[in-house]
Amino acid sequence: MIILSRRRILQVSPFLGAVIAGSAQTAQLLPTPACDDGDADPTAPNDEGPYFKPRSPERASLLDSATGGTKLVVSGMVVSAGCKPIANTVLDFWQADDAGQYDNTGFKLRGHQRTDANGAFRLETIVPGFYPGRTRHIHVKAMSPGGVVLTTQLYFPCESRNARDGLFRPDLVMNLAEGSGQQTGHFDFVLKTA
């Protein structure tokens, strides 16, 4: 089943391709890029929370042999307001485990990576559990080569706790597809450039 958010897709990720398969009988096309006129709205900032740790390890997969939970692969692009890919953007991710706990002594489910020459990223992680008082979310800091830093959170569609979470923003919801034993998410970040 495909669940799409109302967020505008700016470019088609090379990891997802141009078509996302729906059921065996249907397919849904991603929306036409929305910022070809050069005035895309920047991705909204969102609360950092108390658990950010600097100097996370550089890695595209936050998984290890002890990581439990449902696998999640999130991919997308980092672009400027004019839809130009921003290569070498540092994306630092951190999140709760499947029981809703953050690792505050080490770097479990924490890591950073850089976008490639096309502004693309791909993260392997798990679906986070519910942290007390919050809906499911993944924290991220996006730091462009020009020094602009965006701190925000990514959310999941159709979560019953979204409406009760005071930090939730519908424009930060990932597009999400369910597969056999894992989920696939997509989110494009639009950064202000210096």
Backbone torsions as a table, in degrees:
resi	resn	phi	psi	omega
1	MET	NA	139.6	179.7
2	ILE	-105.1	132.8	175.9
3	ILE	-121.7	118.0	-179.2
4	LEU	-110.1	139.3	176.2
5	SER	-84.0	176.5	178.0
6	ARG	-88.6	1.2	-178.8
7	ARG	-68.0	141.7	179.0
8	ARG	-71.8	136.3	173.9
9	ILE	-92.8	127.7	-174.6
10	LEU	-90.9	-39.5	177.3
11	GLN	-145.9	156.2	177.6
12	VAL	-82.7	126.0	179.2
13	SER	-68.4	138.8	177.1
14	PRO	-65.7	-16.7	-179.8
15	PHE	-82.9	-25.6	-179.5
16	LEU	-98.3	-23.6	-177.8
17	GLY	80.8	-175.7	-175.0
18	ALA	-84.1	-19.6	-177.3
19	VAL	-126.9	135.6	171.8
20	ILE	-104.6	123.8	-177.4
21	ALA	-71.9	135.8	173.7
22	GLY	-92.9	-124.8	174.4
23	SER	-75.9	179.4	-178.8
24	ALA	-63.4	-20.9	-175.7
25	GLN	-101.2	-12.0	-175.7
26	THR	-133.0	162.9	172.5
27	ALA	-141.8	146.2	177.9
28	GLN	-114.9	132.8	176.6
29	LEU	-85.3	145.8	172.5
30	LEU	-68.4	150.7	179.2
31	PRO	-60.8	154.6	175.2
32	THR	-61.9	141.8	178.7
33	PRO	-51.6	137.3	-171.0
34	ALA	-103.0	-1.9	-175.4
35	CYS	-121.3	32.2	-179.8
36	ASP	-69.2	-11.6	176.5
37	ASP	-91.6	2.6	172.4
38	GLY	82.9	18.8	-178.1
39	ASP	-133.7	46.4	178.0
40	ALA	-68.0	145.4	176.5
41	ASP	-73.3	133.8	176.9
42	PRO	-62.8	150.8	175.5
43	THR	-61.3	135.6	-175.9
44	ALA	-71.2	140.7	172.1
45	PRO	-72.3	159.4	178.2
46	ASN	-149.5	158.1	-172.4
47	ASP	-51.4	136.2	177.7
48	GLU	-72.2	-33.3	-175.6
49	GLY	77.6	176.3	-173.3
50	PRO	-89.0	-0.4	-167.5
51	TYR	-112.3	13.3	176.5
52	PHE	-66.8	138.0	174.9
53	LYS	-127.9	125.3	177.4
54	PRO	-71.2	167.2	176.3
55	ARG	61.6	41.8	174.3
56	SER	-67.9	157.6	178.7
57	PRO	-68.5	148.4	176.2
58	GLU	-82.2	118.4	-179.5
59	ARG	-168.1	148.7	179.3
60	ALA	-94.8	-11.7	177.2
61	SER	-121.7	127.2	177.3
62	LEU	-93.4	4.8	-175.5
63	LEU	-87.4	146.8	168.6
64	ASP	-141.9	-178.9	-173.9
65	SER	-64.3	-21.4	-178.6
66	ALA	-95.9	-1.0	-176.7
67	THR	-78.2	118.8	176.2
68	GLY	-97.2	170.1	176.8
69	GLY	110.2	179.3	-179.5
70	THR	-83.2	126.1	-179.9
71	LYS	-64.9	142.0	178.1
72	LEU	-134.7	129.7	173.6
73	VAL	-114.9	119.6	179.5
74	VAL	-111.4	129.6	176.9
75	SER	-136.2	167.3	179.2
76	GLY	167.1	-161.5	-176.6
77	MET	-127.6	157.7	166.8
78	VAL	-118.6	121.2	-176.8
79	VAL	-132.6	162.7	173.4
80	SER	-82.6	173.1	177.4
81	ALA	-61.4	-20.7	176.9
82	GLY	-93.2	15.0	178.1
83	CYS	67.5	22.5	176.2
84	LYS	-91.0	127.6	179.0
85	PRO	-58.5	142.1	177.8
86	ILE	-111.5	101.4	178.3
87	ALA	-73.4	155.6	173.4
88	ASN	67.7	18.8	173.7
89	THR	-73.3	132.5	176.4
90	VAL	-86.6	124.9	175.3
91	LEU	-113.0	116.3	-178.8
92	ASP	-108.3	116.5	-176.4
93	PHE	-108.8	143.7	170.1
94	TRP	-151.4	149.2	-174.7
95	GLN	-161.5	169.7	174.1
96	ALA	-79.5	158.0	175.3
97	ASP	-79.6	-173.2	-176.1
98	ASP	-69.5	-11.5	175.8
99	ALA	-98.4	3.1	178.4
100	GLY	85.3	16.0	-178.2
101	GLN	-106.0	140.4	174.2
102	TYR	-95.8	143.7	174.1
103	ASP	-86.5	108.8	-178.6
104	ASN	-102.5	1.2	178.7
105	THR	-107.4	-27.2	179.6
106	GLY	-128.9	-147.5	-176.4
107	PHE	-127.7	32.4	175.5
108	LYS	-65.0	130.7	-178.9
109	LEU	57.5	39.2	175.4
110	ARG	-138.2	141.9	176.6
111	GLY	175.0	161.9	177.0
112	HIS	-129.1	160.0	177.7
113	GLN	-149.9	168.7	176.8
114	ARG	-113.4	144.2	175.2
115	THR	-68.9	152.7	179.4
116	ASP	-80.2	-172.2	-177.2
117	ALA	-61.9	-22.2	178.2
118	ASN	-95.3	7.9	-179.3
119	GLY	77.3	13.2	-174.9
120	ALA	-92.1	152.0	173.3
121	PHE	-138.5	162.3	176.2
122	ARG	-150.2	124.3	-177.3
123	LEU	-121.3	130.2	171.8
124	GLU	-103.5	126.4	-178.5
125	THR	-154.0	-155.9	174.3
126	ILE	-128.1	164.7	172.3
127	VAL	-71.5	122.1	-178.1
128	PRO	-70.2	152.5	174.0
129	GLY	-78.6	179.9	179.5
130	PHE	-84.1	116.0	170.9
131	TYR	-77.9	140.7	-176.1
132	PRO	-51.2	126.7	177.7
133	GLY	81.5	0.7	-176.5
134	ARG	-124.0	157.9	169.2
135	THR	-86.6	173.9	178.4
136	ARG	-64.3	138.5	-179.3
137	HIS	-161.8	158.9	174.5
138	ILE	-126.7	128.3	178.2
139	HIS	-83.3	149.4	176.5
140	VAL	-153.3	141.1	167.0
141	LYS	-114.1	128.0	177.0
142	ALA	-111.8	119.6	-176.7
143	MET	-119.6	109.7	-177.9
144	SER	-75.5	159.1	178.2
145	PRO	-57.8	-24.3	178.2
146	GLY	-80.4	0.0	175.8
147	GLY	94.6	0.4	178.2
148	VAL	-77.2	130.7	-178.6
149	VAL	-117.2	128.9	173.5
150	LEU	-113.8	125.7	173.0
151	THR	-110.1	125.2	-175.8
152	THR	-153.1	-173.8	176.9
153	GLN	-137.5	149.3	174.6
154	LEU	-106.7	138.5	-176.3
155	TYR	-117.8	166.1	-177.5
156	PHE	-106.4	140.2	179.3
157	PRO	-72.4	156.6	170.6
158	CYS	59.7	28.5	174.4
159	GLU	-88.7	130.4	-178.5
160	SER	-63.2	-27.8	-178.6
161	ARG	-80.7	-9.7	-179.8
162	ASN	-55.7	-45.3	-175.7
163	ALA	-66.6	-24.2	-177.6
164	ARG	-97.8	-4.3	-178.2
165	ASP	-90.9	117.9	-177.1
166	GLY	-66.9	-16.1	179.2
167	LEU	-96.9	-13.7	-176.7
168	PHE	-59.3	138.0	175.1
169	ARG	-131.8	125.0	-179.2
170	PRO	-63.5	-24.5	179.2
171	ASP	-77.6	-2.0	177.3
172	LEU	-110.0	17.1	178.7
173	VAL	-83.4	132.3	176.3
174	MET	-74.6	152.9	164.4
175	ASN	-77.1	134.7	-172.5
176	LEU	-134.0	136.2	175.2
177	ALA	-124.6	139.3	178.0
178	GLU	-96.6	136.0	176.9
179	GLY	-127.5	-167.1	179.6
180	SER	-78.2	103.9	176.6
181	GLY	78.5	1.7	177.6
182	GLN	-152.5	165.8	175.8
183	GLN	-118.0	152.8	178.1
184	THR	-123.9	123.7	-179.8
185	GLY	-114.4	157.0	177.7
186	HIS	-139.7	135.1	175.7
187	PHE	-152.9	133.3	175.7
188	ASP	-107.2	126.4	177.1
189	PHE	-92.9	135.7	174.0
190	VAL	-113.2	116.8	-176.1
191	LEU	-106.8	144.1	167.6
192	LYS	-70.7	142.5	177.9
193	THR	-110.3	150.8	-176.1
194	ALA	-69.5	NA	NA
